């Protein structure tokens, strides 16, 4: 029996997750498309938050694979983070100017630890005064790297031993699937099209109803997933040492998934409630050889596989970031507070099944010549657009592009701010900080009218309070009262064409108003808004093919302002 070794690295809002897998032989088929398909399955499930609808996982093999086959060396996989430009300063590996960080709403200290998360215990253990360094690694985003590794390990198990692994949801809150209904590998496509990945249609409807009610109540739900391994031979694992027992290794692997609080093999805890005569699988001789009359043990005895269907269940607690927020303390003041709200999922149980599949594949022992598996199972077949900004009392200029937010434009605004010696503020960042969730999440969860009301109030407050460069969201000028408010201040309209917008931002689908056919939608948005930008702007500055320094200078020239 050989063993795969693997590690992951990276943070939730870092540039990428990286995973390495050692122990694979040469010749295992794997492609980036295969890995991407598994990652897409991880985003499935009714009750997920908005980011699952916009998130894209970019897969790159960094080593160990050539022309679709492993080379026998360690396999290294990178899963890119398409949201990295938003977090490049907050999560920079290199030092960043504290004054610049102080202006970023995303960098605000997270001093209200969330009950049920690693926040507080991690802060206490590692000596941090806020939760960001803990939650970035503790986040379930890290499971994307594990799913990527699981795709590779799964190809290996199928090619060398004919083992295939399937998962499904058996319980979600109070809704349960019938006992003994086990999906096979042929059912995977059907499972993945079900909103909660449950094979039983009636149970699936009941689970969806549970999620809908929790969403209305501002609450979250947990559940139970079951992992099934088909084609498992006799003798994987060992009775000899505790760390070679297959059931122990699988239990540890599944308990290592975020929010998993219990694991059972076979009928598990139910076996503790019945007498021995009803708990064990009796052995009989059949035309197909020695078999068990039942599968209560889940396909393992004494730490070894029996050749029967391998079954393991994992219980996932409800997501700890409850929308209505739980009581906590602010560690900065010691006073009672409400916990930070960092995500908008109601339920992630269907996705937990995909992660459980991956962990089972990566943590399972692999057949060798010392196990019966070597001969029993030979290898088969040998934003929306962005707009103008303003400043308080007309003291300093403001600017905003007519396009989705991008790094170069952001640098241009900050460059203008530095050259004028003023502060910088972004109303979208104000909304994110106040709501504790991303703009895209607000759009999907609450709708655009709700967001526009938040935006109107954020602009009004910022204009009254802020002195310096102020950036507004692209749709802010749709509100008549906002346009009237901006009329008393120097506004610069930063323009660009669609090709420049694509070059700078990619028009990625995390932008709620650009989620489908972004070029077409961008043009339609600009056709509807351009005259409004011009209405409130004192000056128009074209930004195409210009550096941030050039844009900043053009803004100063347009408003006839001098550097501080």
Long-range contacts (C-beta under 8 A, 24 or more apart in sequence): 1-236, 1-237, 1-238, 1-244, 1-365, 1-366, 1-367, 1-368, 1-370, 1-371, 2-365, 2-366, 2-368, 3-365, 3-366, 4-153, 4-156, 4-362, 4-363, 4-366, 6-149, 6-362, 8-142, 8-145, 8-146, 8-149, 9-145, 10-79, 10-142, 10-145, 11-91, 11-136, 11-137, 11-139, 12-135, 12-136, 12-137, 12-139, 12-141, 12-142, 13-81, 13-83, 13-84, 13-86, 13-87, 13-90, 13-91, 13-136, 14-81, 14-84, 14-87, 14-91, 14-136, 15-80, 15-81, 15-84, 15-88, 15-91, 16-78, 16-79, 16-80, 16-81, 16-84, 17-78, 17-79, 17-81, 17-141, 17-142, 17-144, 17-145, 17-148, 18-62, 18-76, 18-77, 18-78, 18-79, 18-145, 19-76, 19-77, 19-79, 19-145, 19-146, 19-148, 19-149, 20-74, 20-75, 20-76, 20-77, 21-64, 21-74, 21-75, 21-77, 21-149, 21-152, 21-153, 21-362, 22-74, 22-75, 23-366, 24-64, 24-70, 24-72, 24-75, 24-152, 24-153, 24-156, 25-70, 25-72, 25-156, 25-160, 26-69, 26-70, 26-71, 26-72, 27-69, 27-70, 28-69, 28-70, 28-152, 28-155, 28-156, 28-159, 29-68, 29-69, 29-155, 29-159, 30-65, 30-68, 30-69, 30-70, 30-75, 30-151, 30-152, 30-155, 31-68, 32-59, 32-60, 32-61, 34-151, 34-155, 35-59, 35-77, 35-148, 35-151, 35-152, 37-151, 38-147, 38-148, 38-150, 38-151, 38-154, 38-354, 38-358, 39-79, 39-144, 39-147, 39-148, 39-151, 41-147, 41-192, 41-354, 42-143, 42-144, 42-147, 42-351, 42-354, 42-355, 43-351, 44-192, 44-197, 44-350, 44-351, 44-354, 45-195, 45-196, 45-197, 45-347, 45-348, 45-349, 45-350, 45-351, 46-195, 46-196, 46-207, 46-208, 46-211, 46-347, 46-350, 47-196, 47-211, 47-214, 47-215, 47-221, 47-345, 47-346, 47-347, 47-348, 47-350, 48-345, 48-346, 48-347, 48-348, 48-351, 49-343, 49-344, 49-345, 49-346, 49-441, 49-444, 49-445, 50-344, 50-438, 50-440, 50-441, 50-443, 50-444, 50-445, 50-512, 51-343, 51-344, 51-438, 51-440, 51-441, 51-510, 52-345, 53-440, 53-444, 53-515, 54-440, 54-508, 54-509, 54-510, 54-511, 54-512, 54-515, 55-82, 55-83, 55-510, 56-82, 56-508, 56-509, 57-144, 58-82, 59-148, 70-152, 75-152, 77-145, 77-148, 77-149, 77-152, 79-144, 79-145, 79-148, 82-508, 82-510, 83-510, 85-406, 85-407, 85-505, 88-407, 90-132, 91-136, 100-414, 103-423, 103-424, 103-425, 104-429, 105-426, 105-429, 105-430, 105-432, 105-433, 106-429, 106-432, 106-433, 108-433, 109-332, 110-135, 110-340, 111-330, 111-331, 111-332, 111-333, 112-328, 112-329, 112-330, 112-331, 112-337, 112-338, 112-339, 112-340, 113-328, 113-329, 113-331, 113-339, 113-340, 114-320, 114-321, 114-326, 114-328, 114-339, 114-340, 114-342, 115-320, 115-326, 115-327, 115-328, 115-339, 116-317, 116-320, 116-326, 117-320, 117-321, 120-328, 120-331, 123-331, 129-331, 129-332, 130-331, 130-332, 131-340, 135-342, 138-258, 139-258, 140-258, 140-259, 140-348, 142-258, 143-257, 143-258, 143-355, 143-358, 146-355, 146-358, 146-359, 146-362, 147-354, 147-355, 147-358, 149-358, 149-362, 150-357, 150-358, 150-359, 150-360, 150-361, 150-362, 151-358, 153-358, 153-361, 153-362, 153-364, 154-357, 154-358, 154-361, 156-366, 157-361, 157-364, 157-366, 158-380, 159-379, 159-380, 160-366, 160-367, 160-379, 161-231, 161-232, 161-233, 161-366, 161-367, 161-373, 161-377, 161-379, 162-231, 162-377, 162-379, 162-380, 163-229, 163-230, 163-231, 163-232, 163-364, 163-377, 164-229, 164-230, 164-231, 165-227, 165-228, 165-229, 165-230, 165-357, 165-360, 165-361, 166-191, 166-227, 166-228, 166-230, 166-357, 167-197, 167-225, 167-226, 167-227, 167-228, 167-353, 167-354, 167-356, 167-357, 168-197, 168-198, 168-199, 168-225, 168-226, 168-228, 168-353, 169-196, 169-197, 169-198, 169-207, 169-223, 169-224, 169-225, 169-226, 169-349, 169-350, 169-353, 170-198, 170-223, 170-224, 170-225, 170-226, 170-313, 171-223, 171-224, 172-196, 172-198, 172-207, 172-210, 172-211, 172-221, 172-222, 172-223, 172-224, 172-347, 172-349, 173-207, 173-210, 173-214, 173-221, 173-222, 173-223, 174-210, 175-203, 175-206, 175-207, 175-209, 175-210, 176-203, 177-203, 178-203, 182-226, 182-228, 182-309, 182-311, 183-228, 184-228, 184-230, 185-230, 195-350, 196-349, 196-350, 197-350, 197-353, 211-346, 211-347, 214-346, 214-347, 215-346, 218-322, 218-323, 218-324, 219-318, 219-322, 219-323, 219-324, 219-346, 220-318, 220-319, 220-320, 220-321, 220-322, 220-323, 220-345, 220-346, 220-347, 221-318, 221-319, 221-346, 221-347, 221-349, 222-259, 222-315, 222-316, 222-317, 222-318, 222-319, 222-347, 222-349, 223-315, 223-316, 223-347, 223-349, 223-352, 224-313, 224-314, 224-315, 224-316, 224-349, 225-313, 225-314, 225-316, 225-349, 225-350, 225-352, 225-353, 225-356, 226-311, 226-312, 226-313, 226-353, 227-254, 227-311, 227-312, 227-313, 227-314, 227-353, 227-356, 227-357, 227-360, 228-309, 228-310, 228-311, 229-299, 229-309, 229-310, 229-360, 229-364, 230-309, 231-377, 232-299, 232-305, 232-307, 232-309, 232-310, 233-305, 233-307, 233-367, 233-371, 233-372, 233-373, 233-376, 233-377, 234-304, 234-305, 234-306, 234-307, 234-372, 234-373, 234-376, 235-304, 235-305, 235-371, 235-372, 235-373, 236-304, 236-305, 236-364, 236-365, 236-367, 236-371, 236-373, 237-300, 237-303, 237-304, 237-305, 237-365, 238-303, 238-304, 239-302, 239-303, 239-304, 244-303, 244-365, 245-302, 245-303, 245-304, 246-300, 246-303, 246-304, 246-305, 246-364, 246-365, 247-298, 247-300, 247-303, 247-312, 248-303, 249-363, 249-364, 249-365, 250-312, 250-360, 250-363, 250-364, 251-312, 252-363, 253-359, 253-360, 253-362, 253-363, 254-312, 254-314, 254-356, 254-359, 254-360, 255-314, 256-359, 257-314, 257-316, 257-352, 257-355, 257-356, 257-359, 259-316, 259-317, 259-319, 259-320, 259-348, 259-352, 260-314, 260-315, 260-316, 260-317, 260-352, 261-315, 261-316, 261-317, 262-314, 262-315, 263-312, 263-313, 263-314, 263-315, 264-298, 264-312, 264-313, 265-297, 265-298, 265-300, 265-311, 265-312, 265-313, 266-295, 266-296, 266-297, 266-298, 266-299, 266-300, 266-311, 266-312, 267-296, 267-297, 267-298, 268-298, 268-313, 271-296, 281-306, 281-308, 312-356, 312-360, 314-352, 314-356, 316-348, 316-349, 316-352, 318-347, 319-343, 319-345, 319-346, 319-347, 319-348, 321-345, 340-436, 341-435, 341-436, 341-437, 342-436, 342-437, 343-437, 343-441, 344-437, 344-441, 344-444, 344-445, 383-428, 383-439, 383-473, 383-474, 383-511, 383-512, 383-513, 383-514, 384-473, 384-474, 384-475, 384-511, 384-512, 384-513, 384-514, 384-525, 385-474, 385-475, 385-513, 385-522, 385-525, 385-526, 385-529, 386-471, 386-472, 386-473, 386-474, 387-472, 387-473, 387-474, 387-475, 387-476, 387-477, 387-493, 387-529, 387-532, 387-533, 388-472, 388-477, 388-486, 388-491, 388-492, 388-493, 388-494, 388-533, 388-536, 388-537, 389-413, 389-469, 389-470, 389-471, 389-472, 389-491, 389-492, 390-463, 390-470, 390-472, 390-485, 390-486, 390-489, 390-490, 390-491, 391-422, 391-466, 391-467, 391-468, 391-469, 391-470, 391-489, 391-490, 392-463, 392-464, 392-465, 392-466, 392-467, 392-468, 392-470, 392-489, 393-467, 393-489, 394-488, 394-489, 394-490, 395-422, 395-467, 395-468, 396-420, 396-422, 396-467, 396-468, 396-469, 396-490, 396-561, 397-469, 397-490, 397-492, 397-555, 397-556, 397-558, 397-559, 397-561, 398-469, 398-470, 398-471, 398-489, 398-490, 398-491, 398-492, 399-469, 399-471, 399-491, 399-492, 399-493, 399-494, 399-541, 399-551, 399-555, 400-471, 400-472, 400-474, 400-492, 400-493, 400-494, 401-494, 401-495, 401-496, 401-543, 402-474, 402-493, 402-494, 402-495, 402-496, 402-526, 402-529, 402-530, 402-533, 403-474, 403-496, 403-500, 403-501, 403-504, 403-505, 403-522, 403-526, 404-474, 404-501, 404-505, 404-507, 404-511, 404-514, 404-522, 405-505, 406-501, 406-504, 406-505, 407-504, 408-504, 408-543, 408-547, 408-548, 409-494, 409-504, 409-543, 409-548, 409-551, 411-548, 412-494, 412-543, 412-546, 412-548, 412-551, 412-552, 412-555, 413-469, 413-471, 414-548, 415-548, 415-549, 415-551, 415-552, 416-469, 416-551, 416-552, 416-555, 416-556, 417-468, 417-469, 419-552, 419-556, 419-563, 419-564, 420-468, 420-469, 420-556, 420-561, 420-563, 420-564, 421-563, 421-564, 422-467, 422-468, 422-469, 422-564, 423-466, 423-467, 423-468, 423-469, 424-468, 424-469, 424-470, 424-471, 425-462, 425-466, 425-468, 425-469, 425-470, 425-471, 426-470, 426-471, 427-455, 427-458, 427-459, 427-462, 427-470, 427-471, 427-472, 427-473, 427-476, 428-455, 428-458, 428-471, 428-472, 428-473, 430-458, 430-461, 430-462, 431-455, 431-458, 434-458, 439-473, 439-512, 440-510, 440-511, 440-512, 443-512, 443-513, 444-512, 448-512, 448-513, 452-478, 452-479, 455-479, 456-481, 456-482, 459-485, 460-485, 463-489, 474-525, 474-529, 475-513, 475-529, 477-529, 477-532, 477-533, 477-535, 477-536, 478-529, 478-532, 483-532, 483-535, 483-536, 486-536, 487-536, 490-538, 490-539, 490-559, 491-536, 491-537, 491-538, 491-539, 492-537, 492-538, 492-539, 492-540, 492-541, 492-555, 492-558, 492-559, 493-533, 493-534, 493-536, 493-537, 493-539, 493-540, 493-541, 494-541, 494-542, 494-543, 494-551, 494-555, 495-533, 495-540, 495-541, 495-542, 495-543, 496-542, 496-543, 496-544, 497-544, 498-522, 498-523, 498-526, 500-543, 500-544, 500-545
